[in-house]
Amino acid sequence: MVNPREGNHMKWILPAVLSVALAPMGLVAQTAAKGTTQPAAKNPPALLSDQEKNLRTYIELLRTDVRKQKTEIMGIVMQLDAEESAAFWPIYKGFEADYAQIGEGIVALIKNYAENYDSMTGQVADELATRLLNLEQQRNDLKRKYYERFKTALDPITATRFLQVENQLERVIDLQIASELPVIAGPQRSQP
């Protein structure tokens, strides 16, 4: 028999994620866009203005209280009883603190990408790609570490549920950021 508490709650993770996580992100982007309306004479060239606007939006997005929203979503989807909550939330708080350090690395990477976008070289692109891969590995290593902690403190099913929700939230946030970043241009080719 299916436990009603465990029930079919996984089917509403994405709507919960989208409603709680994306609404404030959209507001950040809208606020950034509204803040750029100035007389034409004072605006820098459109491409630079858009890049600067996007950079500010990414940084604001990464620094907004997404962690609070993630906690709200995590609380809704995890459906923990009092005993499970007492074990889960202190571990989750540690996870979020460690994850914030990786977030700072992501902010630095985005800043570096924006600074080098117009004058990208093969060497810089390689350094950026390597840093990105390292950050992704750090995120996976961190999730593995905390999965083990959740599994030990609770059980494998609850620990796996944590991973599912965390991965979904991470992907939504990554998609929001990636959809705003300009794709790296190809190498400049000289005209014959």
N, C-alpha and C positions, 0 to 999 in steps of 0.2 A: 504494500500500500504506500502511496506517496504521502510524505509528510507535508501537511498544508503550509508549514512555515518555509519549507524548502521549495515546495510547489513549482510553478512555472514562472518564477519571477525573473528568470534570465531574459525572457522575451521583451521586457521593458527596460533593460539597461540602456540601450541606445537612445530611446526617447528621453529617458531621465538625463543621460549625459548631454544630449543635444539641448534640452530645455534649460538645464542649469549651467552648463559650461559654455555654450556658444552665445547665449544672449548677452552676457557682459562683454564677451570678446567683440561682438558686433558693435556694441556701444563704444568700445575703445576705438575701433576703426572709424566709426562715424564721427566721434569727437575729434580724432586726428584730422579727418578730412575737412570738417567744419572749421578747424583752427587755421587752415591754410588759405582762407579767402582774404586776399589782400588786393589792393590796386595793382593792375598789371605792371606798372612801372617798377614796383618794388619786388616783384616775383623774379627769382632766378629762372634760368631756362627750365621748361616743363619737365624734361627728363630728370634733372637734378632735384627739382622740387618733389617729384613723385618718389624718387629714391629716398630722399630725406624723410618724407612723410612716412614711407613704408618702414624705414629703420626705426623711427620713433614709435610707430605702431607695434612693431615686433617687440621692442624693448618694453613698452608699456604692457603688452600682452603677457610677456614672460614675468613681469614684476607685479602684475595685479594679484589679487588674492585668489588665484586659481586653486591654491592648496585648500583654502576654506571650502570652495565649491566642490573640490574633489572629496573632501571629508564628508560633506553633505551627501553626495552621491554614494560614496562608499557606505555610509550609514544606512541609506535607503536600501541598497541592493544586498548588503551583507546580511541583514535581518538577524542580528545577533541577540541572544537573550542576555540577561544581566551578567551571568557568569562568563559567557563568551566575550561580552563587551569588556569586562574587567581584564581579560587576558589580551584581547585584540588591540584596543586603542593605545596602550602604552608602546606596543611594538610598532604600530602604524605611525605614531608620532615620531619615533626614531627614524623610521623609513623616510618620512617627509623631510626631516632635518637633513638627512644624508642626500636625499634627492635634490634638495635646494642647492647644494654645492655643485651638482652636475648642471643644474639650470643656469648657474652663473657662468659655467664653461660654455653653454649654448649661447648665452647673451654675448660673450666675448667673441665667439666664432662668427656670429651674425654681424657684429660690429666690424670685425676684420674683413669679412666678405664684402660688406658695403664700402669700406674704405678702399678696397682693391678692385672693385667691380669694373670701373672704367679703364683700369690699366693692368688687367689680369695677365699674369705670366704663367707659364707652365709650372714653374717652381712654386709660386704662390698657390695655384690651384691644387697641386699635389699636397702641399702642406695643409691646406684647408680640408681636403678630402681625408687625409690621414687623421687630422684632429676630429673630424666628424665620426669616422669609424671608431676611434678611441672612445669618444663620448657614448656612442651607441653600445660599445662593449662594457663600459662602466655602468650604464643603465641596466644592462642584462645581468652583470655580475651582482649589482645591488639587489635586483629583484630575486635572484637565486638565493642570495644570503638571507633576505627577509622571508622568502618562501620557506626556507628551512626553519626559521624562527617561528613562523606562524604554524607550521606543521607540528613542531615540537610542543608549542604552547596550546594548540587547539587540536586540529586533525588535518589530514591531507585534503579532505573535501573543502573545508573552510579556507585552507591555504591556497588551493587551486582557484576558488572563487575570488579571493583577493587578487591573484594573478590575472584572471580574466578581466575583472573590472579595471585594474590598474592598466593593463595593456590597452583596453578600449579607450580609456580616458587619455592615455598617452598618445594614441593614434589620432584621436580627435584634435588634440592640441597641436600635434605635429602637422596634421593636415591643414589646420587653420594657418599656421605659420608658413608652411611650404607653399600654400596657394598664393601668398602675397609676395614671396621672394622671386625676383626675376631669375630666370634660368641663365646660367653662365653662357656667355657668347663663345662662339668658336674662334679659333685663331684667325687673326687678320691676314688676309691673303692680298698680295700686291696685284694690281691690275696689269695685264700684259701690254 
